[in-house]
Amino acid sequence: MIFVTGPAGAGKLDYVLSLGYAKDDISCGQITDRPVIADIQDIVMNSDCDPAELVELLEGKEVLVCDEVGSGIIPIERDMRKAREAVGRTAIELAKRADKVVRVICGIPREIK
């Protein structure tokens, strides 16, 4: 599995398309049978599942794309802080299990694992 991360709007999906995937191969914000799942952060934030369960559901995909959500202003609302923490912990676990981890910034991919 390839785990792609980076800030919102940094070019992560363009990178995935450069790997040979088509737009129809990508599911955004939903776990489907498509080989690429993007917007993992939305799935985590909108799910009542334990992050460990989500990791198990996502592990068989070819490419996973997740925005980094831990930088910037810390939300005032406790639920938002907890959701952001859940996204970070999910990203850590997915990165551990990934064969390759790529961080995309300003459209430039950097392989970090």
N, C-alpha and C positions, 0 to 999 in steps of 0.2 A: 504494500500500500504506500502511496505517496501522500504525505500530509503537507498542505500548502497553507501558510499563514502570513499575516502582515496586516498593516492598517487597512481600514475601509478605503476603497477607491484607489488602491495601490497597484492594481493590474493583475490581481491573482487569477481571475477568470481568463484574461488574455494569455497568461502563462499556460493555463490548462489547455486552452485551445491550441497553443503552439506545440503541445505534446501530441497533437493529432486527434483530439476529441472534437466532436461537433457539438453545437449548442443543444441538440436533441439528446446528447449523452449526459447532460447536466440537469440535476434536480436541485432547485433552490429552496432551502428551508423545509424540505420534506424528505423523509426516508422512503425511497422508492426502489424499484429494481434497476434503475439506471446506474452505470458504473461510477459516475461522479456525483458526489453530494456536496453542494455548496451551502454557505450560510449555516454552518454547524452551530454558531453562536445563537441563532434564532431558534433552532431546534431545542437546544439546551434550555434557553430562557423560557420557552413556551411549553415545556414538557413537565409533567408531574413525575416522570420516571427518575429513578436514581441515575446519576451520571454514569455509574458503572454499568448499568443495564444498557444505556445508550451506546457506550463504547462497544459492548458486545454486538449490538445491532449494526454498528457502523464498520466494524473491523474487517468484514469481507469485501468492502468496496475497493475499487482500484485507486481512486483519488478522493481525498476529503479536503475541503476548503473551509477555513475558519478565520474570521476577523480577530485580530488582537483587541481585547476589550479592557485590559488592565491598566492602560496608560490614560493620562488625563485626569479630569476632575472626578473625585470620588463622589458617587451619588449620595444624596441625603437620605433617601428612602432605604430602609433596611432590606426590603425585598429585592431592590435593585442591586444592592451590594452583595447579597447572597447569590443572586443570579449571575453576577459578574464573576464571583468566586467559583461558582459551579462551571462556568465556561472555561475559566483558567485551568481548573483541575481536570476537566475533560480533555482539554488541549494537551496537557502534560501527559496524560495516559495514552492518547492517540499518538503523540510524538514518540513515546517510548516504544510503542508497538509497530510504528511505521518502519518500512525499509529505507525510506528516504524522506527527509524533511527539508522543505524549501521555504524560505522567507522572501517575500516579494515586497520591495520598497521602491516607489517611483518607477514602477514597471521593470525593475531589475531584479531577476531571481538570484538568490544566493543559497546554495545548498549548504545546510548546516548539519546535516546528518546523511 
